[in-house]
Amino acid sequence: MNEIAQPQNWQTAASIILDATFDLAATRAVADCPDIDACFEAVVREFEYLVEELFNDNGYELDGPLEHISDIAAYALHGYAKVSSITNAMAVNSVFDTVVSKQKMYGPRNVARFGLHGIVIRLNDKIERLKNLQQHQGPVIFEPIQDTWLDIVGYSVIAIMWINHWFLLELKQDSTSKQTTKENP
C-alpha cells in the first residue's frame, strides 16, 4: 500500500479522500453502475455490510468499515453525478465545496461527540430517505434526490476522515473551491 502524506488541514484531507473516491468510482462504480438503480443497489448493499460489521460483530478492525465506506462513497459519487447530469469530476468539486462549507457552519463537535457510529447513523438516515425517494411518485418536497446523494457522499468522506484521524484537523477559513485535475473515464 502506498504511503499517504499526512494532510496539514481539513481541506487537504477532504481533497485527498475525494481524489481517492474519484479513482475508485472510475474503476469500480462506472463499471458496476450503468444506471442509477445499480448505484442505489450498490450503496444499499455496502451499507448493509458496514452496519453488520460495525454494530453486530463483537469487534472490528478499521480496515473493514473503511473499505465499505470507501465503496459507498464511490458508488454514491457516481450516483450523484448521474442524477445531477454532471461528470464525476464536477461531482468531486461539488462535494468538496459542500463538505467544507458545512464544516465551517457546524464545526467538529457534532461529529466528534459520537464518532464513527454517529456518522453511520446519519448515513442510515440519508440512505433510508434515498430508498423512499426511489419509490416516490410525484414531486419531492424539501430536499431533491440530488441533495440526498450528495449528503451520502459527504458523510462517507467525513467517516473516512474520522477513521484516518483527520476529521479534527484545523479548517482553513479562507479556502477556495477544489478544482480536481482528474479526467473522467
C-alpha positions as CSV (number, residue, x, y, z in Angstrom):
1,M,0.0,0.0,0.0
2,N,1.3,3.4,-0.9
3,E,2.2,5.7,2.0
4,I,-0.2,8.7,2.0
5,A,1.2,12.1,3.1
6,Q,-0.4,13.4,6.3
7,P,-2.6,16.4,5.4
8,Q,-1.9,19.6,7.3
9,N,-5.5,20.9,7.3
10,W,-9.1,19.8,6.9
11,Q,-9.5,20.8,3.3
12,T,-6.3,18.9,2.2
13,A,-7.6,15.8,4.0
14,A,-11.0,16.1,2.3
15,S,-9.3,16.6,-1.1
16,I,-7.1,13.5,-0.6
17,I,-10.1,11.4,0.2
18,L,-12.2,12.8,-2.7
19,D,-9.4,12.1,-5.1
20,A,-9.2,8.5,-3.9
21,T,-13.0,8.3,-4.2
22,F,-12.9,9.6,-7.7
23,D,-10.3,7.0,-8.6
24,L,-12.4,4.2,-7.0
25,A,-15.5,5.5,-8.8
26,A,-13.7,5.5,-12.1
27,T,-12.5,1.9,-11.7
28,R,-15.4,0.3,-9.9
29,A,-18.6,2.4,-9.8
30,V,-18.5,3.3,-13.5
31,A,-18.3,-0.4,-14.4
32,D,-20.8,-1.6,-11.8
33,C,-23.4,1.2,-12.2
34,P,-24.7,1.5,-15.7
35,D,-27.8,3.3,-14.3
36,I,-28.9,5.0,-11.1
37,D,-30.7,1.9,-9.9
38,A,-27.5,-0.1,-10.0
39,C,-25.7,2.7,-8.0
40,F,-28.6,2.7,-5.5
41,E,-28.4,-1.1,-5.0
42,A,-24.6,-0.9,-4.6
43,V,-24.8,1.8,-1.9
44,V,-27.5,-0.1,0.0
45,R,-25.6,-3.4,-0.2
46,E,-22.3,-1.9,1.0
47,F,-24.2,0.0,3.8
48,E,-25.7,-3.3,5.0
49,Y,-22.2,-4.8,5.1
50,L,-21.0,-1.8,7.1
51,V,-23.8,-1.9,9.6
52,E,-23.3,-5.7,10.1
53,E,-19.6,-5.2,10.7
54,L,-19.8,-2.1,12.8
55,F,-22.8,-2.8,15.0
56,N,-23.3,-6.6,15.0
57,D,-19.8,-8.0,15.2
58,N,-18.1,-8.4,18.6
59,G,-15.2,-6.3,17.4
60,Y,-13.9,-4.9,14.2
61,E,-10.8,-3.6,12.6
62,L,-11.0,-0.2,11.0
63,D,-10.0,-1.6,7.6
64,G,-13.4,-3.4,7.3
65,P,-15.5,-0.3,7.8
66,L,-13.1,1.8,5.7
67,E,-13.4,-0.5,2.7
68,H,-17.2,-0.4,2.9
69,I,-17.4,3.4,3.4
70,S,-15.0,3.9,0.6
71,D,-17.2,1.8,-1.7
72,I,-20.3,3.7,-0.5
73,A,-18.5,7.0,-1.3
74,A,-17.5,5.8,-4.8
75,Y,-20.9,4.5,-5.7
76,A,-22.7,7.5,-4.3
77,L,-20.4,9.9,-6.1
78,H,-21.2,8.2,-9.3
79,G,-24.9,8.2,-8.4
80,Y,-24.8,11.9,-7.5
81,A,-23.1,12.7,-10.9
82,K,-25.8,10.6,-12.8
83,V,-28.8,12.2,-11.1
84,S,-27.3,15.7,-11.5
85,S,-26.3,15.1,-15.1
86,I,-22.7,16.1,-14.4
87,T,-19.3,14.4,-14.7
88,N,-17.7,12.6,-11.7
89,A,-15.0,15.3,-11.7
90,M,-17.7,18.0,-11.4
91,A,-19.3,16.0,-8.6
92,V,-16.0,15.9,-6.7
93,N,-15.8,19.6,-6.8
94,S,-19.4,20.0,-5.7
95,V,-18.9,17.5,-2.8
96,F,-15.7,19.3,-1.7
97,D,-17.4,22.7,-1.6
98,T,-20.4,21.3,0.3
99,V,-18.4,19.4,3.0
100,V,-16.1,22.4,3.5
101,S,-18.9,24.9,3.8
102,K,-20.9,22.6,6.2
103,Q,-17.8,22.0,8.3
104,K,-17.4,25.8,8.6
105,M,-21.0,26.1,9.7
106,Y,-21.2,23.1,12.1
107,G,-17.7,22.7,13.3
108,P,-16.2,19.4,14.6
109,R,-18.2,18.8,17.8
110,N,-21.4,17.5,16.2
111,V,-19.4,14.6,14.7
112,A,-16.7,14.2,17.4
113,R,-19.3,13.6,20.1
114,F,-20.4,10.2,18.7
115,G,-17.6,9.4,16.2
116,L,-17.9,6.8,13.5
117,H,-21.1,5.3,15.0
118,G,-22.9,8.7,14.8
119,I,-21.7,9.2,11.2
120,V,-23.1,5.8,10.2
121,I,-26.4,6.6,11.8
122,R,-26.5,9.9,9.8
123,L,-25.7,7.8,6.7
124,N,-28.6,5.5,7.6
125,D,-31.0,8.4,7.6
126,K,-29.8,9.5,4.2
127,I,-29.9,6.0,2.7
128,E,-33.4,5.4,4.1
129,R,-34.5,8.7,2.6
130,L,-33.0,7.6,-0.7
131,K,-34.9,4.3,-0.5
132,N,-38.1,6.2,-0.1
133,L,-37.3,8.7,-2.9
134,Q,-36.5,5.9,-5.3
135,Q,-40.1,4.6,-4.8
136,H,-41.8,8.1,-4.5
137,Q,-44.3,9.1,-7.1
138,G,-44.9,12.8,-7.6
139,P,-43.0,16.0,-6.6
140,V,-40.3,15.8,-3.9
141,I,-40.8,18.2,-1.1
142,F,-38.0,19.9,0.8
143,E,-34.9,18.1,-0.5
144,P,-34.3,17.0,-4.0
145,I,-32.9,13.5,-4.6
146,Q,-29.6,15.1,-5.8
147,D,-29.1,16.5,-2.3
148,T,-29.6,13.1,-0.7
149,W,-26.9,11.5,-3.0
150,L,-24.6,14.5,-2.2
151,D,-25.1,14.0,1.5
152,I,-24.3,10.3,1.3
153,V,-21.0,11.1,-0.4
154,G,-20.3,13.9,2.2
155,Y,-21.0,11.7,5.2
156,S,-18.8,9.0,3.7
157,V,-16.0,11.4,3.2
158,I,-16.4,12.5,6.8
159,A,-16.4,8.9,8.0
160,I,-13.1,8.2,6.1
161,M,-11.6,11.4,7.6
162,W,-12.7,10.1,11.1
163,I,-11.1,6.7,10.6
164,N,-7.9,8.3,9.3
165,H,-7.8,10.6,12.4
166,W,-8.1,13.6,10.0
167,F,-11.5,15.0,10.9
168,L,-10.3,17.2,13.8
169,L,-7.6,18.9,11.7
170,E,-7.7,22.7,11.5
171,L,-10.1,24.1,9.0
172,K,-8.7,26.9,6.9
173,Q,-11.3,29.7,6.9
174,D,-10.1,31.3,3.7
175,S,-10.2,28.2,1.5
176,T,-11.2,28.2,-2.1
177,S,-13.1,25.6,-4.1
178,K,-11.3,22.4,-5.0
179,Q,-10.6,22.0,-8.7
180,T,-9.9,18.5,-9.5
181,T,-7.3,17.7,-12.2
182,K,-8.8,14.3,-12.6
183,E,-10.1,13.2,-16.0
184,N,-13.4,11.4,-16.4
185,P,-13.3,7.8,-17.7
